[in-house]
Amino acid sequence: MSPFFGSNGFLGIAVAISLVLVVAALLLTLVRLVRGPSLADRVVALDMLAILAIGFIALRVLATGETLYLEIAIALGLVAFLATVFFARLIERRGGELDHGYDSLGGRDGGREG
């Protein structure tokens, strides 16, 4: 039996329900990452993926009791924060990156006119 579903108590049920919700949120975030439409949307989606991964690690710690994974979650949080700051500075340097929700370089039609 999986370590996520091994416990039959309240905690086991709560972890199982939370795992389903985190997986659903991961799928929706992946859709936002692929569809965009702007760079800012993709940056927020990447940050959300990192947050959901930290939540998934926390669920694993609750299910198994192995606290070693908490250090991994902390490191992932630090790396995700630095990546978000980097992308925010990139967007700021591009200046006027958003044009009605679409990238000013690509636009709705990917930069093609006509």
MDTraj code that builds the backbone (N, CA, C; nanometers):
import mdtraj as md
import numpy as np

residues = "MET SER PRO PHE PHE GLY SER ASN GLY PHE LEU GLY ILE ALA VAL ALA ILE SER LEU VAL LEU VAL VAL ALA ALA LEU LEU LEU THR LEU VAL ARG LEU VAL ARG GLY PRO SER LEU ALA ASP ARG VAL VAL ALA LEU ASP MET LEU ALA ILE LEU ALA ILE GLY PHE ILE ALA LEU ARG VAL LEU ALA THR GLY GLU THR LEU TYR LEU GLU ILE ALA ILE ALA LEU GLY LEU VAL ALA PHE LEU ALA THR VAL PHE PHE ALA ARG LEU ILE GLU ARG ARG GLY GLY GLU LEU ASP HIS GLY TYR ASP SER LEU GLY GLY ARG ASP GLY GLY ARG GLU GLY".split()
xyz = np.array([
    [0.0839, -0.1189, 0.0000],
    [0.0000, 0.0000, 0.0000],
    [0.0876, 0.1242, 0.0000],
    [0.0438, 0.2276, -0.0664],
    [0.1188, 0.3515, -0.0783],
    [0.1329, 0.4199, 0.0571],
    [0.2457, 0.4890, 0.0808],
    [0.2602, 0.5584, 0.2083],
    [0.1599, 0.6712, 0.2255],
    [0.1053, 0.7225, 0.1145],
    [0.0070, 0.8289, 0.1270],
    [-0.1261, 0.7777, 0.1799],
    [-0.1590, 0.6528, 0.1508],
    [-0.2893, 0.6004, 0.1890],
    [-0.2802, 0.4925, 0.2960],
    [-0.1644, 0.4791, 0.3617],
    [-0.1453, 0.3746, 0.4605],
    [-0.2200, 0.3997, 0.5907],
    [-0.2381, 0.5232, 0.6287],
    [-0.3035, 0.5565, 0.7542],
    [-0.4540, 0.5665, 0.7322],
    [-0.5298, 0.5021, 0.8212],
    [-0.6757, 0.5017, 0.8067],
    [-0.7447, 0.6066, 0.8922],
    [-0.6696, 0.6772, 0.9755],
    [-0.7289, 0.7770, 1.0625],
    [-0.7654, 0.9041, 0.9889],
    [-0.8005, 1.0032, 1.0679],
    [-0.8391, 1.1321, 1.0117],
    [-0.7255, 1.1936, 0.9313],
    [-0.6032, 1.1811, 0.9820],
    [-0.4887, 1.2376, 0.9122],
    [-0.4685, 1.1717, 0.7759],
    [-0.4860, 1.0417, 0.7680],
    [-0.4713, 0.9719, 0.6410],
    [-0.5733, 1.0161, 0.5384],
    [-0.6961, 1.0347, 0.5828],
    [-0.8025, 1.0810, 0.4931],
    [-0.7748, 1.2239, 0.4479],
    [-0.7321, 1.3088, 0.5418],
    [-0.7020, 1.4483, 0.5078],
    [-0.5856, 1.4570, 0.4094],
    [-0.4833, 1.3735, 0.4282],
    [-0.3692, 1.3733, 0.3365],
    [-0.4122, 1.3250, 0.1986],
    [-0.4969, 1.2241, 0.1928],
    [-0.5436, 1.1717, 0.0638],
    [-0.6243, 1.2766, -0.0124],
    [-0.7143, 1.3446, 0.0558],
    [-0.7945, 1.4488, -0.0081],
    [-0.7054, 1.5640, -0.0525],
    [-0.6107, 1.6011, 0.0319],
    [-0.5189, 1.7099, -0.0024],
    [-0.4323, 1.6747, -0.1217],
    [-0.3920, 1.5490, -0.1301],
    [-0.3106, 1.5052, -0.2428],
    [-0.3877, 1.5180, -0.3742],
    [-0.5136, 1.4807, -0.3731],
    [-0.5971, 1.4940, -0.4938],
    [-0.6100, 1.6411, -0.5330],
    [-0.6303, 1.7283, -0.4346],
    [-0.6436, 1.8706, -0.4640],
    [-0.5131, 1.9307, -0.5171],
    [-0.3998, 1.8877, -0.4619],
    [-0.2709, 1.9384, -0.5084],
    [-0.2438, 1.8923, -0.6513],
    [-0.2763, 1.7680, -0.6827],
    [-0.2564, 1.7182, -0.8191],
    [-0.3463, 1.7939, -0.9169],
    [-0.4709, 1.8208, -0.8783],
    [-0.5605, 1.8982, -0.9647],
    [-0.5061, 2.0391, -0.9863],
    [-0.4549, 2.1009, -0.8805],
    [-0.3967, 2.2344, -0.8932],
    [-0.2721, 2.2314, -0.9812],
    [-0.1932, 2.1249, -0.9713],
    [-0.0755, 2.1105, -1.0572],
    [-0.1154, 2.1054, -1.2047],
    [-0.2189, 2.0302, -1.2362],
    [-0.2644, 2.0196, -1.3749],
    [-0.3147, 2.1541, -1.4278],
    [-0.3915, 2.2246, -1.3461],
    [-0.4421, 2.3550, -1.3880],
    [-0.3287, 2.4556, -1.4050],
    [-0.2280, 2.4464, -1.3193],
    [-0.1131, 2.5356, -1.3297],
    [-0.0310, 2.5059, -1.4548],
    [-0.0193, 2.3791, -1.4892],
    [0.0516, 2.3429, -1.6120],
    [-0.0201, 2.3978, -1.7353],
    [-0.1528, 2.3975, -1.7318],
    [-0.2297, 2.4553, -1.8422],
    [-0.2003, 2.6046, -1.8532],
    [-0.1968, 2.6752, -1.7403],
    [-0.1675, 2.8183, -1.7415],
    [-0.0250, 2.8434, -1.7894],
    [0.0670, 2.7556, -1.7537],
    [0.2061, 2.7707, -1.7963],
    [0.2190, 2.7572, -1.9478],
    [0.1463, 2.6645, -2.0060],
    [0.1551, 2.6414, -2.1502],
    [0.0789, 2.7485, -2.2288],
    [-0.0400, 2.7843, -2.1827],
    [-0.1254, 2.8752, -2.2599],
    [-0.0892, 3.0214, -2.2425],
    [-0.0248, 3.0570, -2.1349],
    [0.0178, 3.1969, -2.1159],
    [-0.0936, 3.2887, -2.0734],
    [-0.1276, 3.3893, -2.1428],
    [-0.0810, 3.4360, -2.2726],
    [0.0439, 3.5244, -2.2638],
    [0.0808, 3.5754, -2.1473],
    [0.1953, 3.6657, -2.1402],
    [0.3066, 3.6036, -2.0569],
    [0.4206, 3.6688, -2.0600],
    [0.5342, 3.6225, -1.9821],
    [0.5044, 3.6289, -1.8325],
    [0.4332, 3.7321, -1.7907],
    [0.3992, 3.7457, -1.6493],
    [0.3123, 3.6283, -1.6027],
    [0.2184, 3.5842, -1.6850],
    [0.1359, 3.4689, -1.6511],
    [0.2212, 3.3438, -1.6345],
    [0.3186, 3.3289, -1.7206],
    [0.4056, 3.2112, -1.7128],
    [0.4944, 3.2153, -1.5894],
    [0.5401, 3.3339, -1.5504],
    [0.6217, 3.3474, -1.4293],
    [0.5397, 3.3122, -1.3058],
    [0.4170, 3.3598, -1.3017],
    [0.3297, 3.3273, -1.1888],
    [0.3012, 3.1776, -1.1854],
    [0.2832, 3.1162, -1.3018],
    [0.2590, 2.9722, -1.3071],
    [0.3804, 2.8934, -1.2588],
    [0.5009, 2.9371, -1.2951],
    [0.6215, 2.8697, -1.2460],
    [0.6339, 2.8812, -1.0948],
    [0.6028, 2.9988, -1.0416],
    [0.6069, 3.0176, -0.8963],
    [0.5024, 2.9289, -0.8284],
    [0.3863, 2.9199, -0.8892],
    [0.2803, 2.8348, -0.8343],
    [0.3201, 2.6874, -0.8369],
    [0.3886, 2.6446, -0.9424],
    [0.4375, 2.5062, -0.9479],
    [0.5330, 2.4774, -0.8329],
    [0.6199, 2.5716, -0.8031],
    [0.7126, 2.5530, -0.6917],
    [0.6376, 2.5451, -0.5588],
    [0.5388, 2.6297, -0.5414],
    [0.4598, 2.6276, -0.4182],
    [0.3844, 2.4954, -0.4044],
    [0.3288, 2.4470, -0.5137],
    [0.2575, 2.3195, -0.5099],
    [0.3524, 2.2032, -0.4841],
    [0.4733, 2.2111, -0.5373],
    [0.5727, 2.1068, -0.5091],
    [0.6094, 2.1064, -0.3612],
    [0.6207, 2.2233, -0.3011],
    [0.6473, 2.2316, -0.1571],
    [0.5304, 2.1723, -0.0792],
    [0.4081, 2.2002, -0.1237],
    [0.2910, 2.1406, -0.0589],
    [0.2887, 1.9893, -0.0717],
    [0.3282, 1.9397, -0.1894],
    [0.3354, 1.7950, -0.2099],
    [0.4390, 1.7325, -0.1165],
    [0.5529, 1.7983, -0.1012],
    [0.6560, 1.7486, -0.0094],
    [0.6038, 1.7500, 0.1344],
    [0.5321, 1.8546, 0.1710],
    [0.4757, 1.8612, 0.3062],
    [0.3759, 1.7477, 0.3293],
    [0.2967, 1.7157, 0.2289],
    [0.2035, 1.6032, 0.2416],
    [0.2790, 1.4718, 0.2595],
    [0.3890, 1.4570, 0.1893],
    [0.4700, 1.3353, 0.2044],
    [0.5272, 1.3259, 0.3462],
    [0.5711, 1.4383, 0.3992],
    [0.6235, 1.4386, 0.5361],
    [0.5133, 1.3995, 0.6345],
    [0.3936, 1.4525, 0.6138],
    [0.2825, 1.4160, 0.7025],
    [0.2462, 1.2682, 0.6921],
    [0.2530, 1.2149, 0.5714],
    [0.2121, 1.0765, 0.5503],
    [0.3160, 0.9775, 0.6016],
    [0.4443, 1.0087, 0.5815],
    [0.5487, 0.9120, 0.6150],
    [0.6202, 0.9421, 0.7446],
    [0.6198, 1.0661, 0.7872],
    [0.6912, 1.1030, 0.9090],
    [0.8401, 1.1244, 0.8885],
    [0.8872, 1.1186, 0.7638],
    [1.0287, 1.1396, 0.7336],
    [1.0535, 1.2895, 0.7189],
    [1.1146, 1.3496, 0.8208],
    [1.1330, 1.4944, 0.8225],
    [1.2490, 1.5411, 0.7361],
    [1.3254, 1.4495, 0.6795],
    [1.4358, 1.4871, 0.5917],
    [1.3852, 1.5682, 0.4720],
    [1.2662, 1.5391, 0.4270],
    [1.2108, 1.6078, 0.3104],
    [1.1806, 1.7549, 0.3373],
    [1.1687, 1.7935, 0.4638],
    [1.1441, 1.9348, 0.4950],
    [1.2610, 2.0222, 0.4513],
    [1.3824, 1.9707, 0.4627],
    [1.4990, 2.0462, 0.4178],
    [1.4946, 2.0669, 0.2664],
    [1.4484, 1.9663, 0.1947],
    [1.4338, 1.9791, 0.0499],
    [1.3295, 2.0855, 0.0171],
    [1.2205, 2.0879, 0.0913],
    [1.1155, 2.1873, 0.0677],
    [1.1670, 2.3286, 0.0939],
    [1.2473, 2.3455, 0.1974],
    [1.3035, 2.4779, 0.2271],
    [1.3972, 2.5220, 0.1151],
    [1.4822, 2.4314, 0.0690],
    [1.5738, 2.4649, -0.0403],
    [1.4964, 2.4985, -0.1670],
    [1.3923, 2.4232, -0.1965],
    [1.3099, 2.4508, -0.3143],
    [1.2428, 2.5873, -0.3032],
    [1.1978, 2.6223, -0.1847],
    [1.1376, 2.7538, -0.1637],
    [1.2353, 2.8666, -0.1878],
    [1.3588, 2.8496, -0.1429],
    [1.4607, 2.9529, -0.1653],
    [1.4944, 2.9676, -0.3137],
    [1.5090, 2.8561, -0.3824],
    [1.5390, 2.8607, -0.5254],
    [1.4221, 2.9223, -0.6027],
    [1.3005, 2.8876, -0.5662],
    [1.1828, 2.9433, -0.6340],
    [1.1738, 3.0943, -0.6111],
    [1.2063, 3.1381, -0.4913],
    [1.2046, 3.2816, -0.4641],
    [1.3062, 3.3546, -0.5504],
    [1.4268, 3.3011, -0.5585],
    [1.5298, 3.3648, -0.6397],
    [1.4909, 3.3661, -0.7886],
    [1.4298, 3.2588, -0.8358],
    [1.3860, 3.2539, -0.9749],
    [1.2766, 3.3572, -1.0017],
    [1.1852, 3.3738, -0.9077],
    [1.0786, 3.4725, -0.9242],
    [1.1353, 3.6135, -0.9280],
    [1.2314, 3.6426, -0.8408],
    [1.2953, 3.7742, -0.8416],
    [1.3675, 3.7974, -0.9740],
    [1.4368, 3.6958, -1.0239],
    [1.5066, 3.7078, -1.1519],
    [1.4093, 3.7388, -1.2653],
    [1.2990, 3.6638, -1.2720],
    [1.2029, 3.6864, -1.3797],
    [1.1335, 3.8216, -1.3658],
    [1.1100, 3.8670, -1.2432],
    [1.0492, 3.9982, -1.2230],
    [1.1425, 4.1079, -1.2735],
    [1.2716, 4.0943, -1.2482],
    [1.3679, 4.1927, -1.2986],
    [1.3767, 4.1872, -1.4507],
    [1.3653, 4.0681, -1.5060],
    [1.3665, 4.0537, -1.6520],
    [1.2476, 4.1256, -1.7150],
    [1.1301, 4.1072, -1.6570],
    [1.0104, 4.1744, -1.7084],
    [1.0235, 4.3249, -1.6933],
    [1.0794, 4.3695, -1.5815],
    [1.0970, 4.5129, -1.5588],
    [1.1938, 4.5728, -1.6605],
    [1.2994, 4.5021, -1.6920],
    [1.3969, 4.5527, -1.7887],
    [1.3412, 4.5571, -1.9303],
    [1.2497, 4.4656, -1.9617],
    [1.1899, 4.4666, -2.0959],
    [1.1064, 4.5915, -2.1165],
    [1.0482, 4.6453, -2.0087],
    [0.9739, 4.7701, -2.0152],
    [0.8529, 4.7634, -2.1061],
    [0.7348, 4.7760, -2.0498],
    [0.6138, 4.7727, -2.1303],
    [0.5883, 4.6365, -2.1906],
    [0.6225, 4.5330, -2.1180],
    [0.6126, 4.3958, -2.1688],
    [0.4692, 4.3560, -2.1982],
    [0.3767, 4.4041, -2.1180],
    [0.2379, 4.3620, -2.1343],
    [0.1594, 4.4625, -2.2176],
    [0.0930, 4.4123, -2.3177],
    [0.0060, 4.4939, -2.4013],
    [-0.1302, 4.4249, -2.4039],
    [-0.2165, 4.4650, -2.3129],
    [-0.3488, 4.4057, -2.2998],
    [-0.3412, 4.2557, -2.2730],
    [-0.2470, 4.2136, -2.1913],
    [-0.2380, 4.0737, -2.1537],
    [-0.1540, 3.9883, -2.2450],
    [-0.0996, 4.0445, -2.3510],
    [-0.0180, 3.9682, -2.4448],
    [0.1209, 4.0301, -2.4518],
    [0.2182, 3.9507, -2.4860],
    [0.3539, 4.0008, -2.4999],
    [0.3595, 4.1053, -2.6099],
    [0.4291, 4.2156, -2.5829],
    [0.4372, 4.3208, -2.6832],
    [0.5228, 4.2776, -2.8031],
    [0.6136, 4.1829, -2.7823],
    [0.6956, 4.1368, -2.8933],
    [0.6183, 4.0409, -2.9833],
    [0.5334, 3.9584, -2.9238],
    [0.4660, 3.8572, -3.0018],
    [0.3236, 3.8929, -3.0383],
    [0.2513, 3.9550, -2.9476],
    [0.1109, 3.9874, -2.9730],
    [0.0255, 3.8628, -2.9824],
    [-0.0955, 3.8785, -3.0272],
    [-0.1888, 3.7672, -3.0375],
    [-0.1489, 3.6704, -3.1494],
    [-0.0935, 3.7233, -3.2564],
    [-0.0647, 3.6394, -3.3712],
    [0.0830, 3.5990, -3.3794],
    [0.1563, 3.6111, -3.2684],
    [0.2950, 3.5690, -3.2661],
    [0.3885, 3.6616, -3.3405],
    [0.3522, 3.7889, -3.3549],
    [0.4392, 3.8858, -3.4202],
    [0.4149, 3.9002, -3.5692],
    [0.3233, 3.8242, -3.6239],
    [0.2942, 3.8335, -3.7671],
    [0.1903, 3.9418, -3.7913],
    [0.2132, 4.0227, -3.8881],
    [0.1185, 4.1287, -3.9250],
    [0.0341, 4.0821, -4.0439],
    [-0.0914, 4.1294, -4.0478],
    [-0.1706, 4.1034, -4.1667],
    [-0.2691, 4.0019, -4.1427],
])
top = md.Topology()
chain = top.add_chain()
for i, resn in enumerate(residues, 1):
    res = top.add_residue(resn, chain, resSeq=i)
    for name in ("N", "CA", "C"):
        top.add_atom(name, md.element.get_by_symbol(name[0]), res)
traj = md.Trajectory(xyz[None], top)
